[in-house]
């Protein structure tokens, strides 16, 4: 399957990108950019600190990822896996419907750069993704409870005032339970085969033939998942802690930016705000990097906090986006010099490798 062929997910991604651009334009139409640039310039060299939380997040995620490979895979080079982390995350966050490309890229690059068999790579990526979901659920619950009183003061369109705290706690519990259930289901050692049987119910001969040709791959993945025995499963608690700490890097980054701008705000307020914004980005997953949605959410929180200085708001969101631009440019640079192409992931998805 070539990138030029429009799939449903890709079309949704482009629609999301267009929607995000419209939202950004609406949010910035009244901002004095000269004042915003002057505000950013006042920070000076200290602005370099803003880059560190994002780097720490990827280092933590890579360290945790190493821990969720099947026990049969040992001596994984950290630097190579970190490179794969940067490449896959850059693709996932910047392309329309990028997750559908970035996630299949992970096991392929693990095979290409480290020599890890595809079934083992697929198993690690599946466990990693579900562990991240469980961690996000816990992170959301902690953030919602810690900033509950503040969240209750945030007005939400359509909903009555004083419900956001309850919504966030409920969303965190729901995400935690769903991903925990899927994780336990995956680790029972027959999840891939069950998915294969379910897909075989599709009433298309070509699809069934494709699935039958690759049945061995589903079985091999199940074998790798079966190797997650009880002692190894206990290690997942440590991995969960690492992922929760990694989620905290988002709030730490926002707090650093706001403090550098001289905005008077507590970490608990920033923590609650970023927890809600992260959930908002999840709801609008089809918009690359939450473009526009993130800016709209921050504007709402700034107004609730009584932070009506447009220059502070503009400087904050621009610094966050400029940080992303720098890191994602770095990711594409690593991708280019590593000889990785987007069609590599498409070939994995279509089973041509």
Order of alpha helices (4+ residues) and beta strands (2+ residues): alpha-alpha-alpha-alpha-alpha-alpha-alpha-alpha-alpha-alpha-alpha-alpha-alpha-alpha-alpha-alpha
